[in-house]
């Protein structure tokens, strides 16, 4: 939904909708994964982000949408590799590589 400059954006409503859809818990899980890597990694330039993570994403080995968590493991991937998966015509993931070891 687009908002005009004169209208106030309903942040509280949007936040509540995120919580109702379960997005809030997944966002917190992703954030904890990033913070863990940043805390353990070396930060030579002092910007608060681990050097090995700069310009990259923290990916869950088993996607959060498939029931994964930080306990299943996280890895560092390029943004392009982490943000898209090949899909079938019914929108299911083609490459189920994360299930290969199970």
N, CA, C and O atoms as a DFTB+ gen file, in Angstrom:
408 C
 N C O
     1  1       0.848      -1.162       0.000
     2  2       0.000       0.000       0.000
     3  2       0.904       1.238       0.000
     4  3       1.820       1.335       0.817
     5  1       0.656       2.161      -0.889
     6  2       1.432       3.387      -0.963
     7  2       0.793       4.453      -0.085
     8  3      -0.430       4.561      -0.002
     9  1       1.631       5.226       0.559
    10  2       1.145       6.289       1.438
    11  2       1.537       7.632       0.855
    12  3       2.637       7.805       0.331
    13  1       0.630       8.564       0.955
    14  2       0.923       9.921       0.522
    15  2       1.624      10.635       1.666
    16  3       1.562      10.189       2.811
    17  1       2.281      11.724       1.365
    18  2       3.023      12.458       2.384
    19  2       2.122      12.962       3.505
    20  3       2.591      13.148       4.628
    21  1       0.859      13.184       3.231
    22  2      -0.035      13.759       4.223
    23  2      -0.600      12.721       5.181
    24  3      -1.066      13.063       6.267
    25  1      -0.559      11.456       4.782
    26  2      -1.100      10.394       5.620
    27  2      -0.016       9.831       6.531
    28  3       1.144       9.726       6.132
    29  1      -0.392       9.475       7.739
    30  2       0.537       8.822       8.638
    31  2       0.556       7.329       8.341
    32  3      -0.481       6.714       8.090
    33  1       1.737       6.770       8.375
    34  2       1.866       5.342       8.126
    35  2       1.537       4.592       9.421
    36  3       2.050       4.951      10.481
    37  1       0.701       3.569       9.356
    38  2       0.278       2.855      10.572
    39  2       1.317       1.820      11.016
    40  3       1.126       0.620      10.818
    41  1       2.412       2.287      11.616
    42  2       3.500       1.404      12.005
    43  2       3.052       0.338      12.996
    44  3       3.445      -0.823      12.874
    45  1       2.242       0.712      13.964
    46  2       1.784      -0.251      14.961
    47  2       0.965      -1.360      14.313
    48  3       1.095      -2.530      14.675
    49  1       0.126      -0.991      13.359
    50  2      -0.697      -1.979      12.664
    51  2       0.183      -2.918      11.830
    52  3      -0.026      -4.131      11.832
    53  1       1.164      -2.356      11.117
    54  2       2.066      -3.168      10.306
    55  2       2.860      -4.142      11.174
    56  3       3.048      -5.303      10.809
    57  1       3.321      -3.655      12.324
    58  2       4.096      -4.491      13.236
    59  2       3.237      -5.633      13.773
    60  3       3.705      -6.767      13.871
    61  1       2.010      -5.345      14.115
    62  2       1.101      -6.371      14.616
    63  2       0.798      -7.410      13.531
    64  3       0.687      -8.601      13.820
    65  1       0.666      -6.951      12.287
    66  2       0.426      -7.879      11.184
    67  2       1.635      -8.803      10.979
    68  3       1.473      -9.992      10.704
    69  1       2.842      -8.249      11.114
    70  2       4.044      -9.065      10.999
    71  2       4.070     -10.146      12.073
    72  3       4.401     -11.299      11.799
    73  1       3.719      -9.763      13.291
    74  2       3.706     -10.732      14.390
    75  2       2.654     -11.807      14.146
    76  3       2.901     -12.986      14.400
    77  1       1.484     -11.408      13.655
    78  2       0.410     -12.365      13.387
    79  2       0.795     -13.373      12.307
    80  3       0.396     -14.536      12.369
    81  1       1.573     -12.927      11.316
    82  2       2.003     -13.818      10.229
    83  2       3.209     -14.669      10.622
    84  3       3.591     -15.576       9.882
    85  1       3.809     -14.388      11.775
    86  2       4.977     -15.147      12.209
    87  2       6.283     -14.620      11.658
    88  3       7.311     -15.281      11.803
    89  1       6.284     -13.465      11.037
    90  2       7.499     -12.902      10.465
    91  2       8.433     -12.382      11.550
    92  3       9.652     -12.375      11.374
    93  1       7.866     -11.948      12.662
    94  2       8.659     -11.347      13.725
    95  2       9.663     -12.351      14.303
    96  3      10.832     -12.015      14.498
    97  1       9.221     -13.559      14.573
    98  2      10.094     -14.581      15.145
    99  2      11.223     -14.939      14.190
   100  3      12.365     -15.114      14.616
   101  1      10.914     -15.049      12.904
   102  2      11.948     -15.355      11.917
   103  2      12.953     -14.223      11.801
   104  3      14.149     -14.474      11.654
   105  1      12.493     -12.992      11.863
   106  2      13.398     -11.844      11.787
   107  2      14.344     -11.836      12.977
   108  3      15.535     -11.563      12.830
   109  1      13.813     -12.137      14.155
   110  2      14.648     -12.178      15.352
   111  2      15.683     -13.309      15.253
   112  3      16.820     -13.148      15.695
   113  1      15.295     -14.438      14.680
   114  2      16.213     -15.563      14.512
   115  2      17.345     -15.184      13.553
   116  3      18.505     -15.509      13.803
   117  1      17.010     -14.498      12.457
   118  2      18.041     -14.042      11.514
   119  2      18.969     -13.036      12.182
   120  3      20.183     -13.075      11.981
   121  1      18.409     -12.153      12.962
   122  2      19.202     -11.131      13.646
   123  2      20.171     -11.760      14.648
   124  3      21.321     -11.333      14.748
   125  1      19.716     -12.768      15.389
   126  2      20.591     -13.455      16.341
   127  2      21.737     -14.151      15.614
   128  3      22.861     -14.172      16.115
   129  1      21.471     -14.716      14.450
   130  2      22.516     -15.358      13.661
   131  2      23.571     -14.369      13.201
   132  3      24.768     -14.644      13.283
   133  1      23.126     -13.217      12.718
   134  2      24.078     -12.175      12.288
   135  2      24.918     -11.686      13.456
   136  3      26.133     -11.537      13.331
   137  1      24.285     -11.437      14.575
   138  2      25.004     -10.926      15.745
   139  2      26.025     -11.926      16.259
   140  3      27.103     -11.535      16.708
   141  1      25.702     -13.201      16.201
   142  2      26.636     -14.227      16.655
   143  2      27.890     -14.236      15.790
   144  3      29.004     -14.314      16.307
   145  1      27.711     -14.157      14.481
   146  2      28.865     -14.150      13.572
   147  2      29.679     -12.875      13.757
   148  3      30.909     -12.914      13.745
   149  1      28.999     -11.752      13.928
   150  2      29.711     -10.488      14.132
   151  2      30.488     -10.490      15.443
   152  3      31.560      -9.890      15.523
   153  1      29.969     -11.149      16.462
   154  2      30.634     -11.175      17.759
   155  2      31.871     -12.067      17.743
   156  3      32.854     -11.783      18.428
   157  1      31.822     -13.143      16.963
   158  2      32.947     -14.075      16.951
   159  2      33.967     -13.751      15.871
   160  3      35.117     -14.179      15.973
   161  1      33.581     -13.005      14.838
   162  2      34.489     -12.711      13.729
   163  2      35.354     -11.499      13.987
   164  3      35.053     -10.678      14.853
   165  1      36.439     -11.392      13.224
   166  2      37.365     -10.269      13.338
   167  2      36.799      -9.067      12.584
   168  3      36.248      -9.210      11.492
   169  1      36.943      -7.871      13.186
   170  2      36.443      -6.631      12.582
   171  2      37.596      -5.634      12.491
   172  3      37.773      -4.801      13.381
   173  1      38.376      -5.718      11.418
   174  2      39.577      -4.899      11.288
   175  2      39.272      -3.415      11.096
   176  3      39.999      -2.568      11.614
   177  1      38.203      -3.086      10.354
   178  2      37.924      -1.676      10.091
   179  2      37.016      -1.045      11.138
   180  3      36.746       0.153      11.055
   181  1      36.542      -1.791      12.105
   182  2      35.800      -1.234      13.236
   183  2      34.401      -0.729      12.936
   184  3      33.915       0.167      13.627
   185  1      33.740      -1.278      11.924
   186  2      32.391      -0.805      11.599
   187  2      31.299      -1.656      12.245
   188  3      30.117      -1.422      11.993
   189  1      31.663      -2.632      13.067
   190  2      30.678      -3.443      13.766
   191  2      30.234      -4.679      13.020
   192  3      29.418      -5.447      13.530
   193  1      30.755      -4.890      11.817
   194  2      30.402      -6.062      11.017
   195  2      31.669      -6.885      10.809
   196  3      32.709      -6.344      10.433
   197  1      31.583      -8.191      11.051
   198  2      32.741      -9.056      10.853
   199  2      33.219      -8.958       9.406
   200  3      32.415      -8.883       8.476
   201  1      34.528      -8.959       9.234
   202  2      35.102      -8.787       7.893
   203  2      34.633      -9.861       6.919
   204  3      34.390      -9.572       5.747
   205  1      34.504     -11.108       7.399
   206  2      34.090     -12.180       6.492
   207  2      32.626     -12.056       6.081
   208  3      32.201     -12.717       5.133
   209  1      31.846     -11.224       6.775
   210  2      30.421     -11.078       6.476
   211  2      30.122      -9.820       5.660
   212  3      28.989      -9.652       5.207
   213  1      31.070      -8.956       5.462
   214  2      30.806      -7.700       4.768
   215  2      30.341      -7.948       3.347
   216  3      31.020      -8.619       2.570
   217  1      29.171      -7.399       3.009
   218  2      28.612      -7.543       1.680
   219  2      27.978      -8.902       1.427
   220  3      27.624      -9.218       0.291
   221  1      27.830      -9.703       2.464
   222  2      27.261     -11.038       2.306
   223  2      26.103     -11.230       3.272
   224  3      25.858     -10.396       4.143
   225  1      25.395     -12.340       3.105
   226  2      24.267     -12.681       3.966
   227  2      24.623     -13.856       4.857
   228  3      25.474     -14.679       4.520
   229  1      23.960     -13.915       5.995
   230  2      24.047     -15.084       6.860
   231  2      22.873     -15.976       6.488
   232  3      21.717     -15.592       6.667
   233  1      23.162     -17.150       5.977
   234  2      22.123     -18.064       5.499
   235  2      21.973     -19.219       6.472
   236  3      22.959     -19.716       7.016
   237  1      20.752     -19.637       6.684
   238  2      20.495     -20.807       7.512
   239  2      20.638     -22.052       6.644
   240  3      20.156     -22.088       5.512
   241  1      21.304     -23.070       7.182
   242  2      21.504     -24.295       6.411
   243  2      20.173     -24.967       6.110
   244  3      19.994     -25.542       5.036
   245  1      19.239     -24.897       7.054
   246  2      17.872     -25.337       6.795
   247  2      17.017     -24.084       6.875
   248  3      16.952     -23.469       7.940
   249  1      16.359     -23.680       5.799
   250  2      15.624     -22.410       5.769
   251  2      14.603     -22.286       6.901
   252  3      13.971     -23.266       7.294
   253  1      14.457     -21.081       7.410
   254  2      13.483     -20.829       8.468
   255  2      12.082     -21.180       8.003
   256  3      11.259     -21.631       8.800
   257  1      11.802     -20.978       6.723
   258  2      10.480     -21.289       6.191
   259  2      10.203     -22.790       6.184
   260  3       9.049     -23.211       6.097
   261  1      11.260     -23.598       6.276
   262  2      11.111     -25.052       6.303
   263  2      11.326     -25.602       7.708
   264  3      11.554     -26.800       7.878
   265  1      11.256     -24.737       8.710
   266  2      11.375     -25.186      10.094
   267  2      12.776     -25.136      10.648
   268  3      13.032     -25.718      11.702
   269  1      13.694     -24.466       9.982
   270  2      15.066     -24.375      10.450
   271  2      15.227     -23.380      11.578
   272  3      14.306     -22.626      11.894
   273  1      16.408     -23.381      12.185
   274  2      16.716     -22.439      13.253
   275  2      18.229     -22.239      13.272
   276  3      18.949     -22.826      12.464
   277  1      18.703     -21.412      14.192
   278  2      20.136     -21.205      14.318
   279  2      20.825     -22.476      14.813
   280  3      22.012     -22.677      14.556
   281  1      20.093     -23.330      15.517
   282  2      20.660     -24.587      16.012
   283  2      21.036     -25.509      14.860
   284  3      21.960     -26.311      14.988
   285  1      20.327     -25.404      13.731
   286  2      20.637     -26.219      12.556
   287  2      21.897     -25.740      11.858
   288  3      22.471     -26.469      11.049
   289  1      22.332     -24.536      12.157
   290  2      23.558     -24.008      11.595
   291  2      23.317     -22.851      10.642
   292  3      22.289     -22.774       9.969
   293  1      24.286     -21.961      10.604
   294  2      24.252     -20.826       9.686
   295  2      25.563     -20.818       8.915
   296  3      26.576     -21.344       9.374
   297  1      25.522     -20.218       7.749
   298  2      26.704     -20.098       6.919
   299  2      26.683     -18.740       6.237
   300  3      25.649     -18.072       6.214
   301  1      27.794     -18.333       5.694
   302  2      27.878     -17.046       5.002
   303  2      27.817     -17.315       3.508
   304  3      28.580     -18.126       2.982
   305  1      26.904     -16.628       2.825
   306  2      26.732     -16.780       1.380
   307  2      26.642     -15.410       0.746
   308  3      26.378     -14.411       1.415
   309  1      26.869     -15.380      -0.574
   310  2      26.661     -14.134      -1.304
   311  2      25.166     -13.813      -1.285
   312  3      24.332     -14.708      -1.153
   313  1      24.846     -12.551      -1.415
   314  2      23.446     -12.138      -1.375
   315  2      22.635     -12.791      -2.483
   316  3      21.511     -13.237      -2.254
   317  1      23.201     -12.849      -3.681
   318  2      22.453     -13.401      -4.814
   319  2      22.170     -14.889      -4.623
   320  3      21.110     -15.373      -5.020
   321  1      23.097     -15.608      -4.025
   322  2      22.884     -17.039      -3.820
   323  2      21.875     -17.292      -2.703
   324  3      21.093     -18.238      -2.785
   325  1      21.882     -16.472      -1.675
   326  2      21.024     -16.702      -0.517
   327  2      19.581     -16.286      -0.752
   328  3      18.682     -16.868      -0.145
   329  1      19.327     -15.325      -1.589
   330  2      17.994     -14.740      -1.670
   331  2      17.084     -15.339      -2.724
   332  3      15.958     -14.870      -2.892
   333  1      17.530     -16.349      -3.431
   334  2      16.652     -16.926      -4.434
   335  2      16.966     -18.403      -4.616
   336  3      18.122     -18.821      -4.548
   337  1      15.932     -19.173      -4.845
   338  2      16.079     -20.585      -5.115
   339  2      15.312     -20.897      -6.390
   340  3      14.289     -20.274      -6.673
   341  1      15.798     -21.847      -7.147
   342  2      15.066     -22.280      -8.330
   343  2      13.780     -22.940      -7.871
   344  3      13.771     -23.688      -6.894
   345  1      12.691     -22.661      -8.582
   346  2      11.384     -23.151      -8.161
   347  2      10.717     -23.973      -9.252
   348  3      10.988     -23.790     -10.439
   349  1       9.839     -24.882      -8.836
   350  2       8.988     -25.624      -9.752
   351  2       7.788     -24.766     -10.111
   352  3       7.612     -23.680      -9.560
   353  1       6.964     -25.243     -11.028
   354  2       5.789     -24.481     -11.447
   355  2       4.787     -24.302     -10.311
   356  3       3.987     -23.367     -10.339
   357  1       4.819     -25.185      -9.312
   358  2       3.915     -25.033      -8.166
   359  2       4.560     -24.232      -7.039
   360  3       4.051     -24.241      -5.918
   361  1       5.663     -23.542      -7.307
   362  2       6.391     -22.665      -6.391
   363  2       7.176     -23.400      -5.315
   364  3       7.710     -22.756      -4.412
   365  1       7.265     -24.720      -5.375
   366  2       8.098     -25.438      -4.418
   367  2       9.553     -25.329      -4.859
   368  3       9.839     -25.098      -6.033
   369  1      10.458     -25.495      -3.917
   370  2      11.884     -25.356      -4.219
   371  2      12.360     -26.566      -5.011
   372  3      12.112     -27.709      -4.625
   373  1      13.054     -26.305      -6.137
   374  2      13.586     -27.388      -6.959
   375  2      14.760     -28.067      -6.275
   376  3      14.763     -29.284      -6.089
   377  1      15.745     -27.285      -5.908
   378  2      16.976     -27.811      -5.349
   379  2      16.842     -27.904      -3.838
   380  3      16.965     -26.898      -3.140
   381  1      16.594     -29.083      -3.338
   382  2      16.444     -29.269      -1.893
   383  2      17.772     -29.718      -1.304
   384  3      17.848     -30.736      -0.615
   385  1      18.792     -28.967      -1.578
   386  2      20.149     -29.281      -1.164
   387  2      20.267     -29.322       0.364
   388  3      21.065     -30.083       0.910
   389  1      19.481     -28.512       1.032
   390  2      19.586     -28.463       2.489
   391  2      19.073     -29.736       3.143
   392  3      19.353     -29.977       4.318
   393  1      18.321     -30.564       2.402
   394  2      17.825     -31.823       2.942
   395  2      18.734     -33.002       2.584
   396  3      18.483     -34.129       3.011
   397  1      19.784     -32.746       1.807
   398  2      20.629     -33.829       1.316
   399  2      21.298     -34.594       2.444
   400  3      21.454     -35.812       2.359
   401  1      21.693     -33.899       3.495
   402  2      22.391     -34.550       4.590
   403  2      21.466     -35.190       5.612
   404  3      21.946     -35.811       6.561
   405  1      20.164     -35.059       5.451
   406  2      19.211     -35.576       6.452
   407  2      18.790     -36.981       6.121
   408  3      17.995     -37.575       6.849
